[in-house]
Amino acid sequence: MPTLARPADDAPTEAIAEAVNRWFATAARPLPWRAADVSPWAVLVSEFMLQQTQVARVQPRWEEWMRRWPTPADLAAAPPAEAVRMWDRLGYPRRALWLHRAATEIVERHGGDVPRELDALLALQGIGPYTARAIAAFAFGERHPVVDTNTRRVIARAVDGVAEAGPPATRRDLDAMDALLPDDPAAARVFNAGAMELGATVCTARAPRCDDCPIAPDCAWRAARYPAYDGPRRARQARFAGSDREARGLVMRELRAAHRPVPEDELVRVVADRDRLVRAVDGLVADGLAARVDGGLALPEA
């Protein structure tokens, strides 16, 4: 089974970080949350939105969100229903509720300023270990290893010489990234972002552009002549079409579009299978994304 263990002492770890940082200086996509003058809140919002969602879908929604709610206090003052409505079709709409709650907690606990300490970030609603490290690194320049799917693939190939990283293991993955991370916090911040960018745009899962890769000379997978991956794989997600997830999305679309309670009987026109509809509605109510009120179903107001 391939591992992402700390590279051997003679591995070109410094060369990898330096090459990635030089490449990133000219190859980075001009994403708005990377601008030098964005606030920690803007970075936090981007990290919530980017969870399991493509950059192209996130950018316009992030821009609209920041125009409407440029500070945590602005969002906290709005009803949760407006956060869910503004989230639109980004997917996993509980993130909108978590982001609203996190904004409220930032106002109540931190005077409206996003905290920089990991423990304080982890205590906010909807923020796990990855998101906390990403905010600390990208918003405040703290030296923390930040590991996403793209980063894991870059390390698996460049350091371990395998085509895929295999199932994630948090401690192992963080140790592997920390072994490559420059000691200087500013350089570490760049490398965190650069490794992600490299995996997203060059060292991709299906069609890596190895001839364009800044670390090709130091890549163990390339040196081994690109052996195929034969390790364990993550379980595939169930098909979306016809699933309860699809039904939940269809119900949420109706609730976002309506500015009145929607009678549950009306929802049969979007989810014809009544068993699926009942499961979807009950699940949304249990998750706090919908509320049963006089007249039907509505987005949460509190």
N, C-alpha and C positions, 0 to 999 in steps of 0.2 A: 504493500500500500504506500503510495507516495506521501511524503510529508512536506510541510513547509517549515522545517527546522532551521535554526540559525545556520547560515552558510559557514563553510570551513574558513579558517583564518586566512587562507590564501585566495579566497574568492574575491572577485573585483567589486566589492560592495561600494567603495567610494567612487569608482569609475561609473557604476550604474547610476548612482544618485546625481553625480555631476553631469553626466550625459543627458539624463532626463530633464534636469533643470535648465540646461542650455537649450534643449529642444523646445521645452514648454514656453520659454521666453518669447518665441516667435510663432509657435504652432497653436497656442491656446485659443480655443474658441472665445469670442468676446461676449461671454455670458454676463448679464447685467449684475448678478449677485457677486461677481468677481471684481467689480470695480473698486478702486481704492477707497472711495468715499462712501461706500454703503455702510449702513448701520449694522450692529450685531443683530438687531431684530430682523432686518432684511435677510441676513444670512440664515437665521433660525427659520424663517418662513420658507426659504428655498429648501432647506434640509427636510422639512416636513413634506413639502410637495414632491421632492425628488425620490422619496421612498417608493420603490417599485414602479416608478413612472418615468417615461422618457423625457429627456430635456426639451424636445420640440413641443411637447404638450404642456410642459410646465411653464415655459417662458412667458407666453401671453397671459396666463392666469396669474403668475407671480406679479407681473407688471400692473395688472388691474388691481390686484390685492393691495399692493404697496401704495398705489394712488389713493385707494379708498381708506386704508388703515395703515398709515405710515409709522405708527407707534403701537406698542402693546396696549396702551390706554385707549387708543381709538377703537381697537377691536374689542377690548373688554367691555366697552360702553355699548356695543351693538348686541342685539339679541342673537343667541346661538343659531336661530333659523336663518339669519342673514349670512352667517359664515357658511352654513351648509349650502345655501342657494348660490353663493359666490363660488364655492368649490366646483360647482357645475359637474362636468363629467371627467374629472381627474381620476376617479376611482378611489376605492377604499375611503368612503366619505367620513368614516369615524375620525379620520385625521383632521377634518375640519372642526369637529367638536373638541378633539384633543388640543388643537391649536388655539381655539377660543378659550378653553380652560387654562392652558398654559399662559396665555396673555393675562387672564384674570389673576393667576398666581404670581406672575411677575409684578403686576401692579400692587397686589396685596403684600407680598413678601419682600420685594426688592425696589420699591419706590418707582416702578415703571422701567427700570433698567435691566436688561438681560444680564444675568450673572455670568461670570467667567469661570468659576470653580466647577470642576466636574461633579462633585457631590450635589451642589446646588442645582446644576442643570439636570442631573438625573432625578432630582426630586420633583421636577415639573412634569405635568401630565403629557404623556405621549412621547417622552424622550427616553430612549434606551442608550446602551453603551456606545453604539456607533454614532448616533446623532449627537450625543453629548461631546464626544471627542471631535467630531466634525465642527461643531460650533466653537468649541474652545480653540481649535487649530485655525479655522478660517476666519472667525470673527475677531479673535483676540491674539492670534499668533503664538499660542502656547504650543510647546513641543509635545505632541501626542501622536502615536501611530493611528492613522485613519485607514480602515480597510473595507473596501466594498468588493463586489464581484469582479470588477475590472482589475482592481489592484491584485486580488488573489490570483487571477489568471496570469498577470505579468510576472509575479513572483514565481509561480509554479513553473513557468517556461524559462525565465531568465536564470533562476537560481537552482531549481530542482530538476530541470531538464525534462519535464513532463508536459503533455499537451493541455491538461486540465488540472484544476486545483482539487477536484473532488469535493465531497461535502464539507461545509465550513466547520471549523473548530475555533472558537473565539480566542482562547489563550494562545494556541499555536499560531494562528494567523497574525495576532498582534505582535507576538515575539518575532515572527519572520519579518514583519514590516519594520519593527523597531531596530532590527539588525542592519537594515539598509538606511534608516533615517539619519540624516546629518545631525550632528550635535547642535549646530547653530539653529535657533528657533526659526529665524527667517528662511533659511535654506530648507529646514524641515517642512515648513508650511508649503513652500513651493513644490517640494518633492511629493508630499501627500496629494496635492492637486494634480501634479504632473503624471504620477503613476496611474491615477484614475483616468486622466485624459488619454494617456498612451493606450490603455486597455480599451477605452471606448472608441477610439478613432483609428488606431493602427494595429495593435495586438488584439484584434477582435476574435470572437469565439470561432466563427465559421470561415472567415477569409482574411487571415492576418496578412498585412503588407510588410513582410519581413525586410524587403529591400529598402523600405522607407523608415525602418526602425532605428532610432538613435542608439540603442543598446545591442544591436545585432552582433557586433564583435564580441560582446561579453555574454551572449545568450547561450545557456547550457543546452536548451532544446535544439537550437540551430546547430550547435556543435555536434550534437548526437544524431543529426540528420532527421530531425522531426519524427521521433517515434510516436506511434499512435497510443492513445490513452487506453489503459486496460484496468483501471481502478474502479472503485465504487462510484455510483452516480446518485444524484438526488432523485427522489421520486417525482415523476411528472405530475403536474397539476391536472385535475380532472377537466374534461371538456367544458367550455363556457356555455356554448349553445345548449339550451334546454335545461340548464342547471339552476339551482336555487340562487346562485350569485347573479345570474342574468335576471331572474325575476326580481330580486332586490333592486337591481339597477333600474329596471323598468318602473317599479313603484316609485323610487326616488326621483326619477325624471318627472313623473306626474306631480309629485309633491312640490318640487322646485318650481315648476311652471305655474302652479296654482297659488293664488293669494287668498284662498279660502279653504276650509276643510273639504277633503275629497271623500265622499261616501265610499265605503269599501266596496259596495256593489258595482260602482263605476269602474273600479280597477280591474274587473273581469275582462274588460275590452283590451287591456294590455297584457294580462296574464290569464289566459283562458283556463288553464289547469287550476282548479280551485284549491287542490291540495298544495300545490306549489305556492299559490297566492297566500294561503293561510300561513304557511311556513315563512314566507318572505315578510309578511306584515308582522307576524309575531316576533321574528328575529329583529326587525328594524326597531320595534317598540322596546324590546329587551335591551338593545344596544343604545337606546336614547336618541336614535336618529329620526324617530317619528313618535307622535303622541296621539292617543285616541282622545278626541274632544267631541263635544256635542256637534253632530253633523258629519262626523267622519274622522279622517286621518289627516294630520298636519305635521309640518316640521316643528321641532321643539322650540319653545319660546323662552325657556329658562333652564 
